[in-house]
Amino acid sequence: MNVLQGINPVTRIVALIAFTTPLLLSVDWVSATVALVLILIFSPLCGLRWSQLIRRSIPILMVTPVAGASMALYGRSEGREYFSFAFAHVTDNSLALALAIMLRILAVALPVIVLTRGIDPTEMGDGLAQVAKFPERFVIGSVAGVRLMTLFQRDWAALARARRARGVADEGRIRSALGMAFSLLVLAIRRGTKLATAMEARGFGGDRPRTWARPSTVTWRDGVVVLVAIACGVLAIAIAVWAGEFRFLGA
């Protein structure tokens, strides 16, 4: 089951903004926890099983404790002090802020995984140009660039094979990675220049009104998705206010 099937990509982005923006108003653990519960409820309905969500969230789960640790050490000092060294103070308030920050990172990042999953770059470009009325040249260039990014993994593997064939692959892992990254940058710039020239030659840079092969429209289902996203964001903040844990920007 996937309730997002057939939903305009622009609607998904609007829903993402509508859900996460209220969560940025308060740094508390209650609203973030409510948001996480709502994400876990809606994730299977959006076609993403919990196991898939956890697997795709591994990079975020690895970074989140770092943010929590920095807040625990350097957050505003209030209440009982547990540890102190130079500018670092671990107190009741800093620990509460650390927990709230970690939960909030997950509450803001996980919806990105759920709502942007399966978005086709071409459909996204059609939606941005026809529904959101973004500049056509910007949209077409962005879609072409995203399409080229899918080639990076293949280019990286080809560069690794070429370096091994030339006998320069044993220079050290860090040095080899830096060399390959620079080579990939040069290759991307050259390919982008050729693509820009080819698109200009085919009339993509013209000022005439453009037609679209794939019409992008919104329906009542798109409106329902946005309204549900707004309701979820407001519900999380409302419960935090009701529980007395609402802290505007951590104040």
C-alpha positions as CSV (number, residue, x, y, z in Angstrom):
1,M,0.0,0.0,0.0
2,N,1.3,3.4,-0.9
3,V,-1.0,6.4,-0.4
4,L,1.6,8.6,-2.1
5,Q,1.3,6.8,-5.4
6,G,0.1,9.3,-8.0
7,I,0.8,12.3,-5.8
8,N,2.5,15.2,-7.5
9,P,6.2,15.5,-6.4
10,V,5.7,19.2,-5.6
11,T,2.9,18.2,-3.2
12,R,5.3,15.9,-1.4
13,I,7.8,18.8,-0.9
14,V,5.0,21.1,0.3
15,A,3.8,18.4,2.7
16,L,7.4,17.9,4.0
17,I,7.7,21.7,4.7
18,A,4.3,21.8,6.3
19,F,5.1,18.9,8.6
20,T,8.7,19.9,9.6
21,T,8.4,23.7,9.9
22,P,6.3,23.7,13.2
23,L,8.8,21.3,14.7
24,L,11.6,23.9,14.3
25,L,9.7,26.4,16.6
26,S,10.3,24.4,19.8
27,V,13.2,22.4,21.2
28,D,11.5,19.9,23.4
29,W,11.3,16.1,23.5
30,V,7.5,15.9,23.6
31,S,6.7,17.4,20.2
32,A,9.7,15.5,18.6
33,T,8.5,12.2,20.1
34,V,4.9,12.7,18.9
35,A,6.3,13.5,15.4
36,L,8.4,10.3,15.4
37,V,5.3,8.3,16.4
38,L,3.3,9.8,13.6
39,I,6.2,9.1,11.1
40,L,6.2,5.4,12.2
41,I,2.4,5.2,11.8
42,F,2.4,6.7,8.3
43,S,5.6,5.2,7.0
44,P,4.0,1.8,6.1
45,L,1.0,3.6,4.5
46,C,3.5,5.5,2.3
47,G,5.0,2.2,1.0
48,L,8.1,2.2,3.3
49,R,8.3,-0.6,5.8
50,W,9.9,0.0,9.2
51,S,12.9,-2.2,8.3
52,Q,13.5,-0.2,5.1
53,L,13.1,3.1,7.0
54,I,15.7,2.0,9.6
55,R,18.1,0.8,6.9
56,R,17.9,4.1,5.0
57,S,18.2,6.1,8.2
58,I,21.6,4.6,9.2
59,P,23.7,7.6,8.2
60,I,21.3,9.9,10.2
61,L,21.4,7.6,13.2
62,M,25.2,7.7,13.1
63,V,25.3,11.5,13.1
64,T,22.6,12.2,15.6
65,P,24.6,11.2,18.7
66,V,27.3,13.7,17.7
67,A,24.8,16.6,17.8
68,G,23.5,15.3,21.1
69,A,26.9,15.1,22.6
70,S,27.9,18.6,21.6
71,M,24.6,20.0,23.0
72,A,25.1,18.0,26.3
73,L,28.6,19.6,26.7
74,Y,28.0,23.1,25.5
75,G,24.2,23.7,26.0
76,R,22.9,26.3,28.4
77,S,23.8,25.4,32.0
78,E,20.9,25.1,34.3
79,G,20.0,22.8,37.2
80,R,22.3,20.2,38.7
81,E,25.8,20.0,37.3
82,Y,27.3,16.5,36.6
83,F,30.5,17.3,34.8
84,S,32.6,20.4,34.1
85,F,35.7,21.0,32.2
86,A,36.8,24.4,30.7
87,F,33.8,25.6,28.6
88,A,32.0,22.2,28.8
89,H,29.3,21.8,31.4
90,V,26.9,18.8,31.6
91,T,23.8,19.9,33.5
92,D,20.1,18.9,33.7
93,N,19.2,21.5,31.1
94,S,22.0,20.6,28.7
95,L,21.1,16.9,28.9
96,A,17.4,17.8,28.3
97,L,18.4,19.9,25.3
98,A,20.6,17.1,24.0
99,L,17.8,14.6,24.1
100,A,15.4,17.1,22.4
101,I,17.9,17.9,19.7
102,M,18.5,14.2,18.9
103,L,14.8,13.5,18.7
104,R,14.2,16.6,16.6
105,I,16.9,15.7,14.1
106,L,15.2,12.3,13.6
107,A,11.7,14.0,13.5
108,V,12.9,16.4,10.7
109,A,15.1,14.0,8.7
110,L,12.9,10.8,8.6
111,P,10.0,12.6,6.8
112,V,12.5,13.5,4.1
113,I,13.2,9.8,3.6
114,V,9.5,8.9,3.6
115,L,8.1,11.7,1.4
116,T,10.9,11.9,-1.2
117,R,11.2,8.2,-1.7
118,G,10.6,7.2,-5.3
119,I,10.4,10.7,-6.8
120,D,11.4,10.7,-10.4
121,P,13.6,13.7,-11.4
122,T,11.7,14.2,-14.6
123,E,8.3,14.2,-12.9
124,M,9.8,16.6,-10.2
125,G,11.0,18.9,-13.0
126,D,7.6,18.9,-14.7
127,G,5.9,19.7,-11.4
128,L,8.3,22.5,-10.5
129,A,7.8,24.1,-13.9
130,Q,4.1,23.6,-14.4
131,V,2.7,23.6,-10.9
132,A,5.2,25.7,-8.9
133,K,5.9,28.0,-11.9
134,F,9.7,27.8,-11.4
135,P,11.8,29.3,-14.3
136,E,11.9,26.7,-17.1
137,R,15.6,27.0,-17.9
138,F,16.5,26.5,-14.2
139,V,14.3,23.4,-14.0
140,I,15.5,21.8,-17.2
141,G,19.1,22.4,-16.2
142,S,18.6,21.0,-12.7
143,V,16.9,17.8,-14.1
144,A,19.7,17.3,-16.5
145,G,22.2,17.7,-13.7
146,V,20.4,15.2,-11.5
147,R,20.3,12.7,-14.3
148,L,24.1,13.1,-14.7
149,M,24.6,12.5,-11.0
150,T,23.4,8.9,-11.4
151,L,26.6,8.3,-13.5
152,F,28.9,9.2,-10.6
153,Q,29.0,5.7,-9.1
154,R,29.9,4.2,-12.5
155,D,32.5,6.8,-13.1
156,W,34.1,6.2,-9.7
157,A,34.3,2.4,-10.5
158,A,35.9,3.2,-13.9
159,L,38.4,5.5,-12.3
160,A,39.4,2.9,-9.8
161,R,39.9,0.3,-12.5
162,A,42.0,2.7,-14.6
163,R,44.2,3.6,-11.6
164,R,44.8,-0.1,-10.9
165,A,45.7,-0.7,-14.6
166,R,48.2,2.1,-14.4
167,G,49.7,0.8,-11.2
168,V,48.9,3.9,-9.1
169,A,46.2,2.3,-6.9
170,D,48.5,1.5,-4.0
171,E,49.4,5.0,-3.0
172,G,47.4,4.9,0.3
173,R,43.7,4.9,0.8
174,I,43.4,8.6,1.6
175,R,45.7,9.8,-1.1
176,S,44.0,7.6,-3.7
177,A,40.6,8.8,-2.7
178,L,41.6,12.4,-3.0
179,G,43.1,11.8,-6.4
180,M,40.0,10.0,-7.6
181,A,37.7,12.7,-6.2
182,F,39.7,15.4,-8.1
183,S,39.5,13.3,-11.3
184,L,35.7,12.9,-10.8
185,L,35.4,16.6,-10.4
186,V,37.2,17.3,-13.6
187,L,35.1,14.7,-15.4
188,A,31.9,16.2,-14.1
189,I,32.9,19.7,-15.2
190,R,33.8,18.5,-18.7
191,R,30.5,16.5,-19.0
192,G,28.5,19.5,-17.7
193,T,30.1,21.8,-20.2
194,K,29.3,19.4,-23.1
195,L,25.7,19.0,-21.9
196,A,25.2,22.7,-21.6
197,T,26.4,23.2,-25.2
198,A,24.3,20.4,-26.5
199,M,21.2,21.7,-24.7
200,E,21.8,25.2,-26.1
201,A,22.2,23.9,-29.6
202,R,18.8,22.1,-29.3
203,G,17.0,25.2,-28.3
204,F,16.6,24.7,-24.5
205,G,18.0,28.2,-23.9
206,G,15.4,29.9,-26.0
207,D,12.8,32.5,-24.8
208,R,9.8,31.2,-26.7
209,P,6.9,29.6,-24.7
210,R,7.7,26.0,-24.0
211,T,5.4,23.0,-24.4
212,W,5.5,20.0,-22.1
213,A,5.2,16.3,-23.1
214,R,4.0,15.3,-19.7
215,P,1.3,17.5,-18.1
216,S,1.7,17.9,-14.3
217,T,-1.5,18.4,-12.4
218,V,-2.7,18.3,-8.8
219,T,-6.0,16.8,-7.6
220,W,-8.0,16.6,-4.4
221,R,-5.7,13.9,-3.1
222,D,-2.8,16.3,-3.2
223,G,-4.8,18.7,-1.0
224,V,-5.6,15.9,1.5
225,V,-1.9,15.0,1.8
226,V,-0.9,18.6,2.5
227,L,-3.7,19.0,5.1
228,V,-2.7,15.8,6.9
229,A,0.9,17.0,7.0
230,I,-0.2,20.3,8.5
231,A,-2.4,18.6,11.0
232,C,0.4,16.3,12.1
233,G,2.8,19.2,12.6
234,V,0.3,21.2,14.5
235,L,-0.7,18.2,16.6
236,A,2.9,17.6,17.7
237,I,3.3,21.2,18.9
238,A,-0.2,21.3,20.5
239,I,0.6,18.2,22.6
240,A,3.9,19.8,23.7
241,V,2.0,23.0,24.7
242,W,-0.6,20.9,26.6
243,A,2.2,19.0,28.4
244,G,3.9,22.2,29.4
245,E,7.1,21.3,27.5
246,F,6.9,23.8,24.7
247,R,10.2,25.8,24.6
248,F,10.3,28.4,21.8
249,L,13.7,27.9,20.1
250,G,15.0,26.2,23.2
251,A,14.4,29.3,25.5
